[in-house]
Structures are given as C-alpha cells and as structure tokens.
Amino acid sequence: MPLVASVESRPQLVEGEPSKSKERVLIIVPAYNEAESLPPLIKALRAQCPGCDLVVIDDGSTDQTRRVVEGRARVVSLPCNLGIGGAVQTGLQIALREGYDLAIQVDGDGQHPPQEIATLLKASRESGCALVVGSRFRSAVGYKSTAVRRLGIRFFSSLLSWVCRTTVSDPTSGFRVMNRRAIRLLAGRYSEDFPEVEALVQVHRAGLRLLEVPVKMAARTTGRSSIGTVKSILYMLKVPLAILMSLLREREAGLMD
C-alpha cells in the first residue's frame, strides 16, 4: 500500500461556476516526468471541471513535474517511482480518507481530453455503476494507439469480456470514474503491474457493476510512452497470468470464508 510522502498546495478551485451537484468529486492525475504536459492539462481541467477538486500524484519524477504543479494544483509526491498502480492507489486513498463521492482518473500525458469528463460523470450518475470507463474504441473518431497495442487490447478485450460477462472494448483505458464503492474497494487493493485490466476483474468479482461509454482520446501531447513494442508483447503474455492469479485468490478467499 503506497504511502503519501508529502502534500503541498491546496489552492481554491474558483474558476468557473460551481457544479450543481452536491457530490464531491476528486480528479486524480498520476504523473511521472510529465512537466511539459501538466500545465496545459491542469488549466483545461480547471476550465472544464470547475466544481471538482484536483490532485496530481507525482510518482517519483526526475524532471520538474512537482515544481510546475505547485501553485497550480494540490500535489502529492511519492518517495520513489511506484508505477501507475501505486500512484492511482495513492489518489484513491486520499479520496477515501477525505470522503469524496466520485474519483476520476485522468492520465498526465494529455491523452484524456478534459471535455470528455462530463460524458463520464453523466454516465456514472445516471447508471449508478461503480466503475465507468471511457472507451476510445466505441467512438468513431479519435486516437486509437499503435497497431501492436491494438492487437493486445483486442486480446484483453475478448478475455475480460468473458471473465466479466459484459462487453469490454478498451480494457487498458485509464480514463475512468469510480463511485464510493469502487473507491473503497480499489483503495484497499490495487494492482501495481496491470492496474487498469485487473481493476475490471476486481470490480466484477466484488459484485459491482461496470460500464463503458464512448469517448474521444488524443495522442500524448509531449514525451513518449515507456511501453515500447517489446514491453507490449511481454504485457500481453503476463496479463492473462495476472488475471488467473487474481481469480484464484478470490476463489481461495471464498473457500476460507
């Protein structure tokens, strides 16, 4: 379970009109070496989501990520790089501890357009589903990633659709909204290696409902992904094993009850 190393800067979220909803919403932005992409992303999030709170999880960055966030948003710095899973779990622990009703994960590289958050929130509120995932493959336009990644995503899609008994078209999407039940579940246990995929299995196995909605996504605004072709292939090989182990752990826990 990741530890919150330090918390800085909690400026007032005063831009724009406040949300009509009384729900407390926290936007969680996991970031590792995203100093260039974060300032415009934070500005856009402020404009599009004036009623939401925002926290950037600086996942042990070695660039100026923390410095560019300070004064613009609340920032939590982790003592070392824990990976996307540890960074998101840290944000979910904050959401749980501070009593937020909804938590929204938005990647720090600019791939998740802030204007699409309204679509996710609307689907979450109307459906009551614990986890709502934005799918780039249910939209006719927008960025669809590389050919190698699309191949892996199609494989995971088939596997997870079978496991979760529902259509999962974009299992690696990190653009998602979680309600209180999902926050409580995933704040306590969140995969470090394959968090987006395994979270879907966790939510399903816990008897919670999940939903996909079409959204547009963009290519990252700066830098390059840490997952190349070789890592993508290894990812495809390791994820099914991780899902199997997750299912076996759940079964063993049920037999022990």
N, C-alpha and C positions, 0 to 999 in steps of 0.2 A: 504494500500500500504506500503510495508516494507521500512524502512529507512536504508541507508548504514551507519553503525556506524563508521567504520574506515577502511582505505585502507592501506595496507602495501606491501612492497616488490614487485617491478616490474622488475625482472631480465630479461636480454636479452635472447631471445629464439634462441640460436645459434647452438644447436646440430643438426647435420644432414644437408641435403641440403634443401634450402627453397622450398616451394611449387611453381609449375609452374603457378598456378592460381593466378590472381591478387586479388581474393576475400579475404576479411579479415574475418577470422574465429575465433570465441571465443569458447573455451571449458569451460563449466560451470560444476563445481563439487560441488554439495550440500553435506555437510558433518556434521554429528552430532556424536561426540565421535568415530571418525574413525582414531585415532592416529596411530594405528598399520598398517592399510591397505593403508594409503595415501602415504607414501614414495615410496613403490614399484610401486604404481599406477602412481604417478607423473613421475617417471623415465621411465615407459613404455610409457606414453603419450608423453613425450619428444622425445623418440626414434621413435615412430610410426607416430607422427604428428608434425614434425619439423617446418612446416610453420604456425602453429596455435598458437594463444595466449591462455593462461590458467588462470582461476581464480577459487579459492576454496572459497566457501561460508561457513564459519564456523558458523553453526546455533546454537549459544549459547552453544557450547560444554563445558562439565565439565571436560574433560580429557585434554591431551596435544595436541589436534588437531591443534590449532593455532601455537604452538611452533614448531611442526615438519614440518609445511608447510612453515614457514618463512625461506627465503633464498633459497627455492626450487621453489616457485611459488608465484604469487600475491595472497593475502588472504584478504578477507573482513569478518570482524567479526560482527555478529548481536548482539544486546544488550541482547537478550533473545531467547529462542527456539521458532521459528515461525512455525516449521514444514517444510516438503519438499516443499509445495506450496510457502511459503514465501521465502524460500531460493532460489528456482529456479526463482521466480519473481524478486528477487534482481539481480540475474545474468542477466536476460533478460533486466532489466532497464539499466544495465551497457552496454550491447550490443547495445541497442537502443541509449543511450546517446553518445556512442563513435563511432557510425556509422559502426558497423560490418554488413557484408553481410549475414553471417550464424552463428547460435549459435548451439552448440552441448551439449546436456545434458548427462553427464556420472556420474553414481552413485559412491559415495566414498567408497563403500564396496568391490570393486573389482569384482562385478558380470558382468560388461560390459567390455569385452576384448578390449583394445585399437586397436588391429589389425583389428577389425571389423569396425572401424570408416571409413576406406577407402570405404567400401561397402556402408555405409550410404551416404557419400559425393558424391559418383559416382551416386547413385540413385537420390539424390537431384538435382544435376547439370543436369542430363540427362532428368529427368521428369519435372523439373520446379515446382514440388509440394511444397506447403507452409510448409507442415509438413511430414517428412519421419520418420517412426517408425520402429525400429528393433524388429522383432518378433521371439521369441525363438520357437514358435510352427509351424513356416514354415520351420524350419531346422530339419533334421532327427537326428541330434546329439546335445549334449549339455545339460545343466542343465534345468529342466522343473519345479522346485519348488515342494512343498508338495502337497499331494492329496487334502487337504481341499482348498488350494489356487487354484489348477487347476479346481476344481469344481466351485469356484466363478468366475474364469476367463472365463470358458465356458459360464456361465450365462451372464456375462457382454458382452462377445463376441456376443452372439445372440441379446442382447438388442441394443448394439451400431451398429451392422451391419444393424439392422432395422432402427434405427434413422438416421444413416449417409448414408444409401443407398449404402454401399460398404462393402466388407468383412473385418472385424476387428477380427483378431485371437488372438491378445495379447494386450488387452486394458489397462492393468496396466503396460506395459513396459515403463520405464523411459529413455530408450536408444533411443534418437531421435535427428533429425536435423531440425531446423527451419530457414526459409529464412526471408528476411526483413519484408514481410507482416505478417508472423506469429509472429515474434519478436514484431512488433508494436502492434498487437492485444493482445498478451498474457502478454506483459509487463504492459499493462494498466489494465488488469483484469485477475487474475489467481486464481483458487480455492485454498483455504487453506486446505480443508479436503480431497478432492479426485482429486488432480490436473491432474494426467495422464488421467483419464477417462473423466473428464469434459472438458479438453483441446480439446479432439477429437470432442466433441459436439460443442464447441465454434468455432473451425476452420470450421467445416461443416456449421454451421449456418451463418457464415460470408461469405459463398460462396467461400471459399478457398479449394484447393484440398489437400487430404492427401493420403499417400501411405505407405504400409507395405512392408518390404523386409526381407528375412530370414537372421538371424544372429545366431551365437553360443553365449550362455551365460554360466557363471560358477556360482557355489555356492559362497556365500560371503567368502572372504579369512580369516577374523577374526571376532570375536564377534558373536552376534546373533541378529536376527531381532526383532524389538519392536512390531511386529504384530504377536501375537500368534493365537491359534485356536479360542478363544472367540472373539478377535478383528476381525478376519477374517469373522466370522459369522455376527457380527454387521456391518462390512463393506458391506457385501452382502445385508443387509437389508436397509442400509442408502443410498447407492449409487443410486439405482433407484429413490428414492425420490429427491435426489440432481439433477439428470438429469431432472426429471419432473419439478422441480422448475426453472432450467435453461431454459428449453423450454418455460415455462410460462412467464418468464421475457422477453425473446426475443419477444414473441408474444405481450406482453403488450407494449414493446418499439415500435414495428412496428405499433400498433394501434394508438399510440400517435403521430407518425410522420405525 
